[in-house]
Amino acid sequence: MRRLLLLLLPVLMVFSCNGADKKEMNASEIIKLLKAGKDVQLVDRIIMDDLDFTAAGEPFALNVNLLQNETTSNIFFSNCIFIGKVTSNGKKGQASIQSRFAKNLLFLNCDFRGEVDFGQAIVFGMVNFSKSIFRENTNFNNMNVWSKDCYFSEIKAEKPFSMIYASFLGNLDFMNAHFQQNTSFQETSVKGSLSFNNAVFEERVGFDLMEIGGSAFFNYAVFEKRANFSFSRFLHTTNFVKTTFKEKGNFEKAHFLNTARFENVDMENSLILTETIFSNNFINKNE
């Protein structure tokens, strides 16, 4: 009997992690807390329907075509499952609505079963989606984060993931992230450091037209398909150490203003360096 229980224990643990020990709730309960100005701190919950942060308050007009809704609460989810969509933007009549988060926006180890859309969101607190799974299309386009740190470490995106035209005044961390479909960070600006160490990209990824103010790290990253870094500007030290490009990495007209380190990377066969500018120290070492 004891042996049987030991054999069943891993199965029981997986079943528990998939939601058996979680409490179901509706998104309206979360919106009610936010409307009352209360912090949201939820662990091991299943949110059964769409969560729309634009419903958390009365939007005010920025102009005739744009409304903004402000949330002043800390938002914290851990080990939660979101069955429906999670969004922070929408339409009201002819006007668009965007969300402004005055404090922290944290989704740790969460499972997003529906689409996620934080496009145009403005966040003044910490942003952290570490260890979360995105199972449908995910959009962080035009997101603006004013805090020191923003974490997407160890996330898994099963469908297309987009973070174009976004702006981060601090650091952005995608260490150990895994992207299974096309991914884009086109024209995103990061004032602090950027990390994609150990990240895996199974399909095409765009880093073109980006500007990185701090150090950039792509050490041990794996690019299964083409990676585009064309026209991007790297203002500080940039590191590609033991980075794998299985198809071409395009750095056409990219500009490295500080040390660019490409160690154990097949430069001749893996990279396109047409009109690439190395203004400072260029290190290319192979063991």
Secondary structure in CASP SS format (residue, H / E / C, confidence):
PFRMAT SS
TARGET T0000
AUTHOR 0000-0000-0000
METHOD secondary structure of the structure
MODEL  1
M C 1.00
R H 1.00
R H 1.00
L H 1.00
L H 1.00
L H 1.00
L H 1.00
L H 1.00
L H 1.00
P H 1.00
V H 1.00
L H 1.00
M H 1.00
V H 1.00
F H 1.00
S H 1.00
C H 1.00
N H 1.00
G H 1.00
A H 1.00
D C 1.00
K C 1.00
K E 1.00
E E 1.00
M E 1.00
N C 1.00
A H 1.00
S H 1.00
E H 1.00
I H 1.00
I H 1.00
K H 1.00
L H 1.00
L H 1.00
K H 1.00
A C 1.00
G C 1.00
K C 1.00
D C 1.00
V E 1.00
Q E 1.00
L E 1.00
V E 1.00
D C 1.00
R E 1.00
I E 1.00
I E 1.00
M C 1.00
D C 1.00
D C 1.00
L E 1.00
D E 1.00
F H 1.00
T H 1.00
A H 1.00
A H 1.00
G C 1.00
E C 1.00
P C 1.00
F E 1.00
A E 1.00
L E 1.00
N E 1.00
V C 1.00
N C 1.00
L E 1.00
L E 1.00
Q E 1.00
N E 1.00
E E 1.00
T E 1.00
T C 1.00
S C 1.00
N C 1.00
I E 1.00
F E 1.00
F E 1.00
S E 1.00
N C 1.00
C C 1.00
I E 1.00
F E 1.00
I C 1.00
G C 1.00
K C 1.00
V E 1.00
T E 1.00
S C 1.00
N C 1.00
G E 1.00
K E 1.00
K E 1.00
G C 1.00
Q C 1.00
A E 1.00
S E 1.00
I E 1.00
Q E 1.00
S E 1.00
R E 1.00
F E 1.00
A C 1.00
K C 1.00
N C 1.00
L E 1.00
L E 1.00
F E 1.00
L E 1.00
N C 1.00
C C 1.00
D E 1.00
F E 1.00
R C 1.00
G C 1.00
E C 1.00
V E 1.00
D E 1.00
F C 1.00
G C 1.00
Q C 1.00
A C 1.00
I E 1.00
V E 1.00
F C 1.00
G C 1.00
M C 1.00
V E 1.00
N E 1.00
F C 1.00
S C 1.00
K C 1.00
S C 1.00
I E 1.00
F E 1.00
R C 1.00
E C 1.00
N C 1.00
T E 1.00
N E 1.00
F C 1.00
N C 1.00
N C 1.00
M C 1.00
N E 1.00
V E 1.00
W C 1.00
S C 1.00
K C 1.00
D E 1.00
C E 1.00
Y E 1.00
F C 1.00
S C 1.00
E C 1.00
I C 1.00
K E 1.00
A E 1.00
E C 1.00
K C 1.00
P C 1.00
F E 1.00
S E 1.00
M C 1.00
I C 1.00
Y C 1.00
A C 1.00
S E 1.00
F E 1.00
L C 1.00
G C 1.00
N E 1.00
L E 1.00
D E 1.00
F C 1.00
M C 1.00
N C 1.00
A C 1.00
H E 1.00
F E 1.00
Q C 1.00
Q C 1.00
N C 1.00
T E 1.00
S E 1.00
F C 1.00
Q C 1.00
E C 1.00
T C 1.00
S E 1.00
V E 1.00
K C 1.00
G C 1.00
S C 1.00
L E 1.00
S E 1.00
F C 1.00
N C 1.00
N C 1.00
A C 1.00
V E 1.00
F E 1.00
E C 1.00
E C 1.00
R C 1.00
V E 1.00
G E 1.00
F C 1.00
D C 1.00
L C 1.00
M C 1.00
E E 1.00
I E 1.00
G C 1.00
G C 1.00
S C 1.00
A E 1.00
F E 1.00
F C 1.00
N C 1.00
Y C 1.00
A C 1.00
V E 1.00
F E 1.00
E C 1.00
K C 1.00
R C 1.00
A E 1.00
N E 1.00
F C 1.00
S C 1.00
F C 1.00
S C 1.00
R E 1.00
F E 1.00
L C 1.00
H C 1.00
T C 1.00
T E 1.00
N E 1.00
F E 1.00
V E 1.00
K C 1.00
T C 1.00
T E 1.00
F E 1.00
K C 1.00
E C 1.00
K C 1.00
G E 1.00
N E 1.00
F C 1.00
E C 1.00
K C 1.00
A C 1.00
H E 1.00
F E 1.00
L C 1.00
N C 1.00
T C 1.00
A E 1.00
R E 1.00
F E 1.00
E E 1.00
N C 1.00
V C 1.00
D C 1.00
M H 1.00
E H 1.00
N H 1.00
S H 1.00
L E 1.00
I E 1.00
L C 1.00
T C 1.00
E C 1.00
T C 1.00
I E 1.00
F E 1.00
S C 1.00
N C 1.00
N C 1.00
F E 1.00
I E 1.00
N E 1.00
K E 1.00
N C 1.00
E C 1.00
END
